[in-house]
Amino acid sequence: MSDHACQFAAARDAEAGALCRLLIDEMKMAPNAIDAGVPFVACETTTPGTCDDGWNCSVQVESHTAGDKTLQPGEIYTSALALLEEEEDRFVASQGKTSRPFTDLVSTRTTFRHPGLFSDFDPKTHDDDKLLQRIGRTFARMRADLVAQGYAKDTPDFRIVLAQRICDWMFDPKGLGVSKIDLAGRERAVIELMRLPPGERQGDCSELARLLCGLMRLAGLDAEILDVQWDKLDVTIFWHMAVALFPDPNDRSRMITIDPYHKGWMSEQGHFAQSIMPAVSALAAFNANAEHAAVEPSALFSSTEPPLAHALRYDPHYALALYMRALRAHEHGDTTQARTAIEAARRARPCTPNVKSLEREIITP
C-alpha cells in the first residue's frame, strides 16, 4: 500500500522512506493526512532592502507541496515527530498504562531518533518509562496544588502559572537540577541530559528549550519551540531558541515567550524577532548544533553521515545550517557551494550580522 505513496521520498531520503512505510502500513495513516506541506521559517525585512526597521519571521510552507499527492521527506518527518510526541503524552497521561506502538516500531525498524523525547528508543530498557511516570506524578501534584490555591483548572491563568512552576522546578536543585551553560561541550538529546546526575545537567539555549518544551508538553500544555532570530535581552545574540506557550489552545492569537536561557524570562511581546520553529527545523537545529560544537552527534544517532548533512536533510531551509555550510565551503575554497549556501542563508535570515558579513566576504569581489 505504501510503495507508491512513499516512492518519491524514499528515493531522496531512505530514512524518510522507512518512516513513511511505518506510518501508512503499520499505523494506517492516510497519505493525504501526511501531505500537509513542508514547513520552514522565512524572514523578511520590514522595509524592503534595509534592516533599519527590523525584520519579521514566520512559518511558511514550500510552494506546491501541500496536497500535491507527493509525499516529501519534510512532510513525513513532521508527521512522524508529531505521532511520537502524541504517544509519549498519552503514556504519561495514562500513568504508563497506554502502549506506544509507533515508538516501538521506530525503535526496532529504523535508526531514526527524536532528540526531544524522553524515550531512549531501546525496548530492552525501562528506566525511561519510569522517568516519564515520575514526571507525570510530579505534574499531577503541581496541578492539584494550583487547584487547591484557587486556580480554575486549565484556564489561561492556570496554564501560565503551571508553565512558570515547571520552569522553576527544572532549575531547582531539589527538582531536576538543570543549569545553564553558554556553550555545551556537545549537543545532548533530552534523555541524555536527564540521565546525568542533577548537578551535571547543563545545557545551552537549544538544550534548555528542548527540555522545557518537552516538560510542558508532558504536563498537557500547548507549547512549541521558538526560533529566536534576535534576542531582546542580549542584542548580540542572533541564533537562539526559546519556548512558546499558548495559554488557550483554542486561541493561538495569544502567545507567551518563555526563555529558559534567560532564567525563565516570560513575555507576551517576546524577543525582537522570533517565530514558531517547525519540528523538522528543531531537528535540524539539533544536528547543526552538534556540528557547531565540533563533536559527534548524539549517540542515539547511529549514522556516519555528518551532523550538518543531517540538518540540511531534515530542513534544507534552516538558516544556521546554511550559514555553516557556506562557512565550511568558503574555508575549503569551494566558491560555488559557498555562494549558493550564503545566498540561501541570506533569504532565510536577511539581517543577521554574521550572515551579512560572510555574504560580503563571499559575494563581493
Secondary structure as GFF3:
##gff-version 3
##sequence-region A 1 365
A	DSSP	alpha_helix	2	12	.	.	.	ID=ss1
A	DSSP	alpha_helix	14	21	.	.	.	ID=ss2
A	DSSP	pi_helix	22	26	.	.	.	ID=ss3
A	DSSP	alpha_helix	31	34	.	.	.	ID=ss4
A	DSSP	beta_strand	39	47	.	.	.	ID=ss5
A	DSSP	beta_strand	50	61	.	.	.	ID=ss6
A	DSSP	alpha_helix	73	93	.	.	.	ID=ss7
A	DSSP	alpha_helix	101	109	.	.	.	ID=ss8
A	DSSP	alpha_helix	127	148	.	.	.	ID=ss9
A	DSSP	alpha_helix	156	171	.	.	.	ID=ss10
A	DSSP	beta_strand	178	180	.	.	.	ID=ss11
A	DSSP	alpha_helix	190	194	.	.	.	ID=ss12
A	DSSP	three_ten_helix	198	200	.	.	.	ID=ss13
A	DSSP	beta_strand	201	203	.	.	.	ID=ss14
A	DSSP	alpha_helix	205	218	.	.	.	ID=ss15
A	DSSP	beta_strand	223	230	.	.	.	ID=ss16
A	DSSP	beta_strand	240	245	.	.	.	ID=ss17
A	DSSP	beta_strand	256	259	.	.	.	ID=ss18
A	DSSP	three_ten_helix	260	262	.	.	.	ID=ss19
A	DSSP	beta_strand	265	267	.	.	.	ID=ss20
A	DSSP	beta_strand	273	276	.	.	.	ID=ss21
A	DSSP	alpha_helix	279	292	.	.	.	ID=ss22
A	DSSP	alpha_helix	307	314	.	.	.	ID=ss23
A	DSSP	alpha_helix	319	331	.	.	.	ID=ss24
A	DSSP	alpha_helix	335	348	.	.	.	ID=ss25
A	DSSP	alpha_helix	353	363	.	.	.	ID=ss26
###
